[in-house]
Amino acid sequence: MSKSKIKSMLICFFDSQGIVHREFEPPGQTVNQTFYWEVLETLRKRVACVQPGIARTWMLHHNNAPCHMTVSNNEILAEKSIPVVPQSPYLLDFSPCDFFLFPWLKIHSNGRHFGTLDNIQKSVTDELKAIPALLRTMETTPPSLCRCPRELF
């Protein structure tokens, strides 16, 4: 089976209730500090709209990618009173998505050919919408049957 030549980058933010915000990087877009700040501003507005109860208390956790760690983005996050959970020093390039979200998406898309970018994005979006049901299932599943540590949820 050949690998797909179509690539799409997913930027996704979630909490214990499911996906809060997701967007796909436009084709040809470079993720730099300006683009990342636009994503964070959209996220901030989305949290206020979707999760008004935590709009003033939520915290951001992202990995140590260069666009995340720029001085200007850190200054803007401080201005907007968005605290950042520090990245663990022994997991420099990993975030919770690497342990939960990406394996989930990979399992459900592995071996499938989508043909177009729109089909890929629709399939991924459908899988993301299924995550709240998965989280509710994980809350009621005995620990011995869970394949992932509960702390990730």
N, C-alpha and C positions, 0 to 999 in steps of 0.2 A: 504494500500500500504506500503510495507516495504522499509526501507532506504537502500541505496546502501552500500555495504561493500567496494567498491572501492573509494579511496580518492586520490585526486591530488591537489597540491597547485599551484595556479597561481600567478606569480609575473608579474605585469603589470605596464607600465608607459605610460601615454598619455598626450597630450596637446589639445589645442582647435581644432586641425585639425583631431584628432583621435589617434589611438594607435601608439606610437613611438617604443616601444619594449615590447615583452611579452616572458616569458619562463615559463615552468612548472618545478617545483622542481622534480628532479629525485626521484623515490621511495626509501625510506630509508635514504634520505639526511636530515641532520639537518641544519636548517638555522642558521648559526653562523656568526661571523664577517668575516671569511675568505671566506665563500660561498657568503655572501652578497657583499663583495668587488668585487668578480669575476663578479657578476651580474651588479654592478655599472660600472665596467670597460667595460663590453659588451655594456651597455647602452650608455656610453660616446662615444664609437666608432660608435654605431648605430646612435646617434644624429648627429655626424659629417657626416655620410654617407647619412642619410635620410633627415635631416634638416640642410644643411650646412649654411644657413642664420642665424641660431641661435646657431651654434656650440660653439661660444665663449661667448654667453650671456644668455644661458638657466640656470634655477634654479631648484633645486631639492626640492621636498616636500615629506616627508615621515613621518610616525607616530613615536612615541617614543618607538618602540620595542627595546629591549636591543641590538640586533645586529646592529641596525641603529645608536645607540648612543655611540658606543665604541670610546675611545680616538683615537685608531689607524685609524679607518675609517674616523673620523672627520679630523685628520691630513692629510690623503691622499686626502680627498675632498678639503682641503685648498691648498695642494700642486698642485693639478690639476686645481685650480681656479674654482671650482664648488660651487657656493653659495647655501646654504641650507635655504629654507624658514622655519622660526621657526613654530613649531606646536602650535596651539592655546592652551592656558592653560586650557580652559574649554572644550576642545575636546581631552583629552589625548590619547584615543585609537581610534580615528576616523580620517579618511582622506577622501578626495573627492571621492575616490573609494567606500567608504561605503555608500555614498548617491546617486551615479549615476551608477557606473559600476556593482557592485555586485547585486543590485536589478534588473538591466537589465538582467544580466546573469541568475539570479534565476527565473525570470518570464519566460524566454525562455527555461529553462531546467526542471522546476518543473513538476513532474509527469511522466517524461520520464525515461526509463531504457536504459542504453547504453551498458551494457554487458562487455565491456572491457575498459581499461584505454585509449587505442588509440581512441576509439569511443568518449569518454568523451572529450579528448583533441581536436579532430577534430571538434566536435560540438561547443565547446567553441571558438576555433579559427575562425570558420565560423561566430559566433555571433560577435566577436571582429571586424572582417572585415566589418560588417554591420554598425558599429558605425559611421564612417564618414558620411554616408547617413543620419543617425539619427541626427547628429550635424547640417548638412545643413538644415534639416527639422525644427529643433528647432530654427534656425536663422530666418526662415520665418514664423513661427507659431505665431499667436497673443498671447500675454502674458496670456490672460484669459484661453487659452487652454493648457498651459504648466502645467505639473504636478510636475516639478522640478524647483527650482530657476535657472534663467539664469546664475547667477554667477558661478555655477558649471561647466558650459561649457566654 
